[in-house]
């Protein structure tokens, strides 16, 4: 089974396909992208990283680079593909293959325990003590 298929199955098993929303998953993707940016800019405080990203977004908006989906037709498919293309570039620039990065991440999550919270899967270790007591762990 290919790693992508395993990841799709992992999401299905945790109800992250039908039990979540695209906006909730976008926030999760943004969180992961911030980890990528923090790795690119080591030792920069999180608040500064966020400020830099806000500045980037403002600049993209000002330059007209954030366009409504209607201009592209199938904007979601195009946008997702574009994100992957850029991730391939960042991986290669840093001596990695994106496939290896994906396999590495799957290895970290495949046995992870946690629960769905506001449409996002939260690993058990990141839950508060109260949440760990109140909610049932899921596979």
DRENDO-1510 file (C-alpha; in Angstrom, 1 decimal, always signed):
<recs>
REC; n; res; u; v; w
REC; 1; UNK; +0.0; +0.0; +0.0 .
REC; 2; UNK; +1.4; +3.4; -0.9 .
REC; 3; UNK; +2.1; +5.9; +1.8 .
REC; 4; UNK; -0.5; +8.3; +0.5 .
REC; 5; UNK; -3.2; +5.6; +0.6 .
REC; 6; UNK; -2.1; +4.7; +4.2 .
REC; 7; UNK; -2.4; +8.4; +5.1 .
REC; 8; UNK; -5.9; +8.5; +3.5 .
REC; 9; UNK; -6.9; +5.4; +5.5 .
REC; 10; UNK; -5.5; +7.0; +8.7 .
REC; 11; UNK; -7.7; +10.0; +8.1 .
REC; 12; UNK; -10.8; +7.9; +7.4 .
REC; 13; UNK; -10.2; +5.8; +10.6 .
REC; 14; UNK; -10.1; +9.0; +12.7 .
REC; 15; UNK; -13.2; +10.5; +11.0 .
REC; 16; UNK; -11.2; +13.4; +9.6 .
REC; 17; UNK; -12.7; +13.1; +6.1 .
REC; 18; UNK; -16.4; +13.1; +6.9 .
REC; 19; UNK; -16.2; +14.4; +10.4 .
REC; 20; UNK; -14.1; +17.5; +9.7 .
REC; 21; UNK; -14.3; +20.5; +7.4 .
REC; 22; UNK; -12.1; +22.1; +4.8 .
REC; 23; UNK; -11.7; +25.3; +6.9 .
REC; 24; UNK; -10.7; +23.2; +10.0 .
REC; 25; UNK; -8.2; +21.2; +7.9 .
REC; 26; UNK; -6.8; +24.5; +6.4 .
REC; 27; UNK; -6.0; +25.7; +9.8 .
REC; 28; UNK; -4.2; +22.5; +10.5 .
REC; 29; UNK; -2.3; +22.8; +7.3 .
REC; 30; UNK; -1.4; +26.4; +8.2 .
REC; 31; UNK; -0.1; +25.2; +11.6 .
REC; 32; UNK; +2.1; +22.7; +9.8 .
REC; 33; UNK; +3.3; +25.3; +7.3 .
REC; 34; UNK; +4.2; +27.5; +10.2 .
REC; 35; UNK; +6.4; +24.6; +11.5 .
REC; 36; UNK; +8.1; +24.6; +8.0 .
REC; 37; UNK; +8.6; +28.3; +8.2 .
REC; 38; UNK; +10.0; +28.1; +11.8 .
REC; 39; UNK; +12.5; +25.4; +10.5 .
REC; 40; UNK; +13.5; +27.8; +7.7 .
REC; 41; UNK; +13.9; +30.6; +10.3 .
REC; 42; UNK; +15.4; +28.9; +13.3 .
REC; 43; UNK; +15.7; +30.7; +16.6 .
REC; 44; UNK; +13.2; +33.4; +15.5 .
REC; 45; UNK; +10.5; +33.9; +18.2 .
REC; 46; UNK; +7.1; +32.6; +17.3 .
REC; 47; UNK; +5.5; +36.0; +17.5 .
REC; 48; UNK; +8.0; +37.4; +15.0 .
REC; 49; UNK; +7.4; +34.5; +12.7 .
REC; 50; UNK; +3.6; +35.2; +12.8 .
REC; 51; UNK; +4.3; +38.9; +12.1 .
REC; 52; UNK; +6.4; +38.0; +9.1 .
REC; 53; UNK; +3.7; +35.8; +7.7 .
REC; 54; UNK; +1.1; +38.4; +8.3 .
REC; 55; UNK; +3.3; +40.8; +6.3 .
REC; 56; UNK; +3.7; +38.3; +3.5 .
REC; 57; UNK; -0.1; +37.9; +3.4 .
REC; 58; UNK; -0.6; +41.7; +3.3 .
REC; 59; UNK; +1.9; +42.0; +0.5 .
REC; 60; UNK; +0.2; +39.2; -1.5 .
REC; 61; UNK; -3.2; +40.9; -1.1 .
REC; 62; UNK; -1.8; +44.3; -2.0 .
REC; 63; UNK; -0.2; +42.8; -5.2 .
REC; 64; UNK; -3.4; +41.1; -6.2 .
REC; 65; UNK; -1.9; +37.6; -5.7 .
REC; 66; UNK; -4.9; +36.3; -3.6 .
REC; 67; UNK; -7.6; +35.8; -6.2 .
REC; 68; UNK; -11.1; +34.5; -5.8 .
REC; 69; UNK; -11.6; +30.9; -6.9 .
REC; 70; UNK; -14.0; +31.9; -9.6 .
REC; 71; UNK; -11.0; +33.1; -11.7 .
REC; 72; UNK; -9.6; +29.6; -11.8 .
REC; 73; UNK; -12.6; +27.3; -12.1 .
REC; 74; UNK; -11.1; +24.3; -10.2 .
REC; 75; UNK; -9.2; +26.4; -7.8 .
REC; 76; UNK; -8.9; +23.8; -5.1 .
REC; 77; UNK; -7.3; +21.2; -7.3 .
REC; 78; UNK; -5.0; +23.8; -8.7 .
REC; 79; UNK; -4.1; +25.3; -5.3 .
REC; 80; UNK; -3.4; +21.9; -3.7 .
REC; 81; UNK; -1.2; +20.9; -6.6 .
REC; 82; UNK; +0.7; +24.2; -6.5 .
REC; 83; UNK; +1.3; +23.7; -2.7 .
REC; 84; UNK; +2.8; +20.3; -3.4 .
REC; 85; UNK; +5.0; +21.6; -6.2 .
REC; 86; UNK; +6.4; +24.3; -3.9 .
REC; 87; UNK; +6.9; +21.7; -1.1 .
REC; 88; UNK; +8.9; +19.5; -3.6 .
REC; 89; UNK; +11.1; +22.6; -4.2 .
REC; 90; UNK; +11.7; +23.4; -0.5 .
REC; 91; UNK; +12.5; +19.7; +0.2 .
REC; 92; UNK; +15.0; +19.5; -2.7 .
REC; 93; UNK; +16.6; +22.8; -1.8 .
REC; 94; UNK; +17.3; +21.3; +1.7 .
REC; 95; UNK; +18.6; +17.9; +0.6 .
REC; 96; UNK; +15.3; +15.9; +1.0 .
REC; 97; UNK; +12.8; +14.2; -1.2 .
REC; 98; UNK; +9.2; +15.0; -0.5 .
REC; 99; UNK; +8.4; +11.3; -0.6 .
REC; 100; UNK; +10.8; +10.7; +2.2 .
REC; 101; UNK; +9.3; +13.5; +4.2 .
REC; 102; UNK; +5.9; +12.0; +3.8 .
REC; 103; UNK; +7.0; +8.6; +4.8 .
REC; 104; UNK; +8.8; +10.0; +7.9 .
REC; 105; UNK; +5.7; +11.9; +9.0 .
REC; 106; UNK; +3.5; +8.9; +8.5 .
REC; 107; UNK; +5.8; +6.9; +10.6 .
REC; 108; UNK; +5.3; +9.4; +13.4 .
REC; 109; UNK; +1.5; +9.5; +13.2 .
REC; 110; UNK; +0.5; +5.9; +12.2 .
REC; 111; UNK; +0.1; +4.7; +15.8 .
REC; 112; UNK; -0.8; +8.1; +17.3 .
REC; 113; UNK; -3.7; +8.3; +19.8 .
REC; 114; UNK; -5.9; +11.3; +20.1 .
REC; 115; UNK; -9.3; +12.7; +19.5 .
REC; 116; UNK; -11.2; +15.0; +17.2 .
REC; 117; UNK; -11.6; +18.5; +18.6 .
REC; 118; UNK; -13.5; +21.1; +16.5 .
REC; 119; UNK; -12.9; +19.2; +13.3 .
REC; 120; UNK; -9.1; +18.7; +13.9 .
REC; 121; UNK; -7.4; +15.6; +15.2 .
REC; 122; UNK; -5.4; +16.5; +18.4 .
REC; 123; UNK; -2.8; +14.0; +19.6 .
REC; 124; UNK; -3.4; +12.8; +23.1 .
REC; 125; UNK; -0.2; +14.4; +24.4 .
REC; 126; UNK; -1.4; +17.8; +23.3 .
REC; 127; UNK; -4.7; +17.6; +25.2 .
REC; 128; UNK; -5.1; +19.3; +28.6 .
REC; 129; UNK; -5.2; +17.0; +31.6 .
REC; 130; UNK; -9.0; +17.8; +31.9 .
REC; 131; UNK; -9.5; +16.9; +28.2 .
REC; 132; UNK; -7.5; +13.7; +28.7 .
REC; 133; UNK; -9.9; +12.8; +31.6 .
REC; 134; UNK; -13.1; +13.8; +29.8 .
REC; 135; UNK; -12.6; +12.4; +26.4 .
REC; 136; UNK; -12.1; +8.9; +25.2 .
REC; 137; UNK; -8.8; +8.2; +23.3 .
REC; 138; UNK; -9.3; +7.1; +19.7 .
REC; 139; UNK; -7.0; +5.1; +17.5 .
</recs>
